[in-house]
Amino acid sequence: MLTIIVAESKPFRKTHLDALIAQFVPTEVIAFDDTILAIADLEQYIYPSLFNTGSSLVHARFVLDAKEKDITSELLKKIIASPTVFVFEELTLSKPFLTNVKKQGAVIYQEPSSAKATAGKQESLFGVTALITLPKKERWMAYQKAVAQYPIEAILGMLYWKVRDLALKEKSINGAYHELYAAMIEAHARAWQYGTPLQLAIEKVLLQ
């Protein structure tokens, strides 16, 4: 999943960054800035191993500014759908770029007024994770409601995070959530490889 914090005010950026870290409680925060990270380097963090002892949060500072054109649509979708939490901290970004990534499912915190509205959208999107533990019929209905409101990449990022969290709590690597996580990764990869609709591929996995 992808969150972008845009503000010249350091306290504003720090407040939202600290809130994200507290919410996801990552065991590792991987921090970069524009002097040591290229856009292409992000891809290595998109699919973390299920067998890690915890989750990671990738915090990139001032990487996107002046490099917006290097973020391809394909890479953007992969980052948003990733089980890794990506947080970009920026001083400024162009309005067209922010509009595009928001449409793709990224969460944007921008000083001053838009951050409040976006926070409400993020809270609603977090509710998508509840469908994982619902009975099959209710799960299908909740999934349909979710895809009607949010891009599948944004939904998938939240589902990866929830399923991975549940899988890491299982005592066996053959547990139900381990298998579900692996099936989601495989369906995601096959959808990219063969061009099948990602929404349908993930729906099939969730209802099997």
C-alpha positions, -999 to +999 in steps of 0.1 A: +000+000+000+011+036-006+008+067+015+022+101+004+027+129+029+031+163+012+039+194+032+066+220+037+059+218+074+081+192+091+058+188+121+028+180+098+049+154+080+062+139+112+027+137+128+013+116+100+044+095+097+044+087+134+007+079+132+013+054+104+041+037+122+020+034+153-009+020+133+009-007+114+036-014+142+063-025+117+092-044+131+115-026+107+114+008+092+136+010+061+144+047+055+159+062+023+163+097+008+169+110-027+207+106-024+207+068-020+175+055-035+165+054-072+129+048-082+138+014-097+151+003-063+116+003-049+106-029-067+128-051-045+105-043-015+072-049-032+068-086-023+083-093+012+088-128+023+059-143+043+085-160+065+100-127+078+095-124+115+075-092+111+064-065+086+084-037+071+076-001+064+095+016+036+100+054+043+113+073+013+121+110+018+121+135-011+124+107-037+094+116-059+100+153-064+115+159-099+112+122-106+075+119-110+079+108-146+099+078-135+070+063-117+053+041-144+017+031-141+028-005-137+052+002-109+026+025-092+000-003-092+025-028-078+034-005-050-002+003-041-011-034-041+019-045-021+017-059+014+046-036+022+036-002+036+053+025+015+054+060+028+067+089+007+075+121+024+077+151+001+079+189+002+059+193-029+044+174-058+025+184-089-013+184-087-017+161-118+006+135-102-012+136-069-046+134-087-034+103-107-020+084-077-050+091-056-072+077-084-051+046-084-057+041-047-029+058-029-037+077+004-026+113+003-020+136+033-015+172+020-013+203+040-035+221+049-072+211+042-071+179+021-054+158+047-085+157+069-107+145+041-082+119+030-078+106+065-115+098+065-111+079+033-082+059+047-102+049+078-130+036+056-105+017+034-091-001+065-125-016+070-120-037+038-097-060+059-127-073+079-140-093+049-112-118+053-128-134+083-164-132+070-185-162+059-182-168+021-215-152+011-209-121+032-173-120+021-184-118-016-209-090-008-183-071+011-158-075-017-182-063-043-190-032-022-153-025-017-144-028-054-173-004-062-157+022-040-119+017-043-094+006-070-085-031-067-048-022-062-057-002-030-080-030-017-054-057-025-027-038-005-050-038+025-059-075+021-022-085+017-014-067+050-043-083+069-038-119+056+000-117+061-006-105+097-030-134+103-006-159+087+023-148+109+002-156+139-004-192+128+017-219+143+021-239+111+034-228+077+006-249+063-021-229+080-051-215+061-038-179+060-004-190+048-021-208+019-044-178+013-015-154+012+004-176-013-027-180-034-032-143-036+004-137-046+002-163-073-031-149-086-017-114-086+014-125-106-007-145-131-030-115-136+000-093-145+016-121-167-015-129-187-034-097-186-065-112-168-086-088-147-070-085-113-103-079-096-117-113-108-085-131-100-085-120-064-122-126-060-118-162-071-090-167-045-111-151-017-141-173-024-124-206-030 
